[in-house]
Each structure stands twice: as structure tokens, then as C-alpha cells.
Amino acid sequence: MTIQRIQGVEPITEDDAFLEKVLEHAHIPSLMCALVHITGDADLIRGDIRPEISFFGDEQGNITEDDQAKIRALALEALKKLRDGAKLPPPPSQATVSEMVDFIVGRELSGDYGEFLHSELSLNGEDPYKPQGLDRIDDATKQDFKVLVIGGGMSGLLAGIRLQEAGIPFEIVERHQDVGGTWYQNTYPGCRVDSPNHIYSYSFRPTDWPKYYSPQNVLREYFDQVAVEHGLKRHTRFGTEVTEARFDEDTATWEVRVKTHDGHTETLRANAVISAVGQLNRPKWPDIPGQDRFQGISFHSTEWEHEHDLSGKKVIVIGTGASAFQFAPEVAKEAARVTIFQRTPPWMAPVPTYHDDVPEEMHWLLNHVPYYVKWYRFAMFWNAAEGILFAVQRDPAWGNQNNAISAENDELRQVLTDWIVELCEGDEELAAKSIPSYPPGAKRILFDNGNWIRALKRDNVDLITDPIAEITETGVVTESGARYDADVLIYGTGFQASRFLWPMKITGRGGVDLQEHWDGDPRAYLGVTIPNFPNLFLCYGPNTNIVVNGSIIFFSECEVRYILGCIRELMQRGDAALDVKQSVHDAYNKRIDEANLNMAWGAANVPTWYKNAKGRVTQNWPFSLVEFWKQTREPNPDDFEFIGPGQSAKQAASGG
């Protein structure tokens, strides 16, 4: 399969009947905004036809069929004129664009969102996340500064692209044999993205995705294409793993120890290190007695063993998290019997298009209708991001907080509950097992089109909620004493998410070991920098994960822009390294912790990988996207201690 770039506005040559046909597939709110650009008539979005945004509601914003037909008729006439030679009018003013933003999100937004959302729209083709000011740094200064990037997944490739654009030497170290990160590693059946694909792509590299939520092989191909287009593979050491990194206080540089798969070791030196290793790549095994006793086939979902034919086999699946949610229904199509052990059921959101191909008519609209792709991507961005954030915020005045934490959260709970009950079709036992007893948002809400419940209803599938007591030579024994035999045991038990940068040994100023410093409780300023670890920058660091609001690519683009801003600041000052102040770091994390306690994932008492062993939320960003965008737009020099050239970190600390 070859995935194509969105080519921009291609000429319209098709006849009237074709245009009528494709418009039947249009997202009407996006089409209305596009029509403002095409016709110059902003009254289109000022009338009575307006979208109403609801929880996982009608994609068309509850615009009536009659009103949809009116908009399609207007669009048909406008597209016919374009085809016949009409030119676009002058672009709408900034004030009008702001009106259009309010229109498509279904409410009037505060002024805080103005610049952020105008940048995200990028109507004039600007690159809103491109680091600024590096073109004012002379080439000699940039050539003397080398950056080592750890990881060739989404964030690592992004860092490489931005460093290359800036003219800063870099090298990527990747432990796998190719790029792609999580999309290279996770190859289990059914693996796919759970953010709308039209926002799960780099802002500067929109793609005409074949599906609304593409599978692993398509996502891997996308990142491979990006790496090839930007020549990143020649900057990458594949099959090479970083084992250790030490900050040299005498030179204010990093010594990085790497090891290839054949055992060769080497020490590299860099002025800065960007960790882009991700969180979801080291498997987490459950603490169940007897795991080593099982005599059949067993493996973790992130290390799927494709050589095994599961047809006709009895399979036990442990876990019902995001991975198991995707692979278990696929396994059930082949295996003789699948027994799924569930500790906590997931909340599911109804997404009818979750497994669907994008229709050819939609591909045409994205590539031919001026500005349609911009507004469609923006609508997806909002609905998957800020649009639902308010429903997972805790209201202290709300009564019983076990099942919901606010009126809006309770409304969301009821919507999701009704959908699960509908899917269960009168099976009360299955509904009781499938409806969570915790507030929506306490764990990641999984997108689905009913595939999970359909799988559970199969004759060859059993959902067991009786806790596992032990694993034996032949299968599983539960606390009630029931025995379940199997030929294959698959662990869908997640990742070592809270063990950031593990198992690397990272040593900072004063010989401080990072893992000992964190003591199982990782923290970083903006999720990017850590006191006593100068010029070590993290992508997807502590408290930069998302539960309901948006695509992780957005966070990475913000982080990489911020990191290059830090490097620019060093170059402009003529300093060798920067180290975030402890007081700045601590104040920031205090604010993060307080805010997380007022979100569903912090307030609810439910097992989740968002929290570490101490019960603290180490993963999640508790605020809006606009706040992260603003905080990471430019580094504040006052946040850092600077280490001059030829000056050891020890001297800097003492003022020498």
C-alpha cells in the first residue's frame, strides 16, 4: 500500500454529476467554512445553520438533512464556477477567521485561543511549529554543536528534521533495524492508531490517509516515507542501543555509550542529547505466581510471535487494555477458544468509522476543494482535543464521585453506558461486566465501532472477571479455584510507562544517577528538562501524555520547537549548556500535581498506568492544549542556569 500526500488544491475538471456525488460525502461544517473562502460570503456561517457539538454525536453537528442539502447546493454552484474559471476572492480577515473558528467548534472561544488556533489552522501554508531565530546564528557556531537523538520513532524523526532544517549536526541512534518506533515494534493483529488519522500526522506533512484510523503497517510506511524524504536514514545508526550517558562536567558535553546488536560498543560525544525513546516500548509483565511454569506458547503483545498459527488453538488473553482491545477480536476469528481475563473494563466511545476506509469522494474533497482540508483537519483536532476536556474536569461540589466527577462527566458516562447496553442487546451479564464503575476519563477512553462487544458475544469467547490466582503448566487458576487450560497465553498487560529512559543509565552533574534521583517518581520541567542534567532534553517526558485531548504528535511538535529554542539561546549567548533551576522545576511540578488531582485520572481510585507505584500521576498533561502550546513556544532564559564555554558545571554552580 502506498499512502499519498495531500497535494493541495488540484484543478476541478469533473462534470456536475460527479460534483453532486462527492458532495454527499462532505463534512458540512468544514464545507461551510471552505465556502467562505471560495465565495467571500461570511454570512454563510452567520445564519441559522450551525453545528451543535455533542459527546460522540452526529458527525455533521446535528445539522438537519434539509439544511445539509442547502449547503451542498451552494457548494455545487461554487465548485462549478471554480471549474469554469472563477478566481478565489481575497482571503477572509483575521476577525472573520475567528468567527469561523467559533462556528466550527460550536461555541465562542476566549481570546487565549486566538493565536494558537490561527497557527494550527495555517491557512496561508505557514509552518506553525518551525523553530524561530536559528537562521540568525552563523554556520560555524552551528557546526560546532552536535546533537545526539535517541530513538528513530515519531519524535526522533521530528527532531532530526528540525535540526537538519536549522543546519545543526545530529545523529540518531535507533535500537531497531528501521525507523517507526512504536509502529515498528508493535505488530500485533489489529494494531492501529486511536487518534483520528488526519490529526495524527506532522503539521508540515499532511497525508491522504486510506483509513480514518489507519493500521500499524500504514503508519509505519508514513514515518518511513518521511525519513526517506528528509534523508534521515543516513544520519541514523540502526541496530544500536544507548546503554549509558554521562555528563562530562569539565567539557560540559555528554559522553554516550552505545552497543550494537552484535556486541560492539562505542562512546560518542555530543553537546546535547534529545531522548525520543517514548513510553510504550518496554513490556510490563504482571506479577502473577507461576508465570515461568506454563508449558505452552506465551508472549507479550508488544513482542508478538507471528510464527505461531493460532487457528484451532485455545488462547488465554490476560488484560483488556488498549492493545488487547485491538488484538483479541482478531485472535477470536482464528482460535478455537479465547478466554479473556479482565481486571478493569475500559470505557468505549462510539466511533462508527473506526475500521472504515476513507471513501474516494472524501479523498477528492480533501485534494480539490480550496481550504476544505484545513477546516476538516481543524474540526478533527478540536473534537478530539479541547472539545471534550471540560467533561473530565472534577467539580468539587459534585456529590458521589465514584462513578462521575461532575455533571458533564456524568452526562458523558450515561452516553457511553447507553451505547454499551445497546451493543449487548439484552445480555445483562455481559453489560454488567463491560460497564466500568469509574468515571470516564480515569483511564483512556478507547474508540470502537462495536467490534469489542461483538467479539465478546462470539460463541468461542469467554470474558472472565474472576481474578487470577496463579499460572500453571497448562493454563490459569482463578481465586475461586476455576481452571482454564490453554495452548497459548498472550499478555496484553501494557508497558513500563513510568520507567522513563529505562534501562539506560544516565548520570548528570555531581554524579547524580537519573533513576536514583527520580526514585520511581519521574518529573521534568515542561516534561522536557531535569535539574542537574544540562542539555538533556526529553520528548514525551513526564506529564506530557494525553487522555482525551488530541494527538501526541502535537505535543512532540511543541517540545521539539522548545528544545531548538533552548539550543538557539545557548548559541546566541555563546554558552555551552543550560540547566533548569530546581526552584522553577519544583514550582511547575507542584502545579501539575494539583491540577491532575482535579482531573478524572487523578481523582478516581482505579488502577491505571497513568499513576506510578506511589499513586502519583506521572504521565498526563492536566491542562488545555493551548496552555502547552504557549508554555513551550519560547524558552525563558530566567528558567535556567547557563554554563559558559570552557567553564565546568562545577565552576558554574559555585559562580566561578
Buried (B, 14 or more C-beta within 10 A) or exposed (E): EEBEBBEEBEEBEBEEEEBBBBBEBBBBBBBBBBBBBBBBBBEBBEEEBBBEBEBBBEBBBBBEEEBBEBBBEBBBEBBBBBBEEEEEEEBBEEEBBBBBBBBBBBEEBEEEBBBBBBBBBBBEEEBBBBBEBBEEBEEEBBEEBBBBBBBBBBBBBBBBBBBBBBBBBBBBBBBBEBBBBBBBBBBBBBBBBBBBBBBBBBBBBBBBBBBBBBBBEBBBBBBBBBBEEBEBBEBBBBBBBBEBBBBEBEBBBBBBBBBBEEEEEEEBEBBBBBBBBBBBBBBBEBEBEBBEEBEBBBBBBBEBEEEBEBEEBBBBBBBBBBBBBBBBBBBBBBBEBBBBBBBBBBBBBBBEBBBEEBEEBBBBBBBBBBBBBBBBBBBBBBBBBBBBBEBBBBBEEBEEBEBBBBEBBBBBBEBBBEBBBEBBEEBEEBBEBBBBEBBBBBBBBBBBBBBBBBBBBEEBBBBBBBEBBEBBEBBBBBEEEEEBBBBBBBBBBBBBBBBBBBEBBBBBBEEBEBBEBBEEBBBBBBBBBBBBBBBBBBBBBBBBBBBBBBBBBBBBBBBBBBBBBBBBBBBBEEBBBBBBBEEBBEEBBEEBBEBBBBBBBBBBEBEBBBBBEEEBBBBBBBBBBBBBBBBBBBBEEEBBBBBBEEBBBEBBBEEE
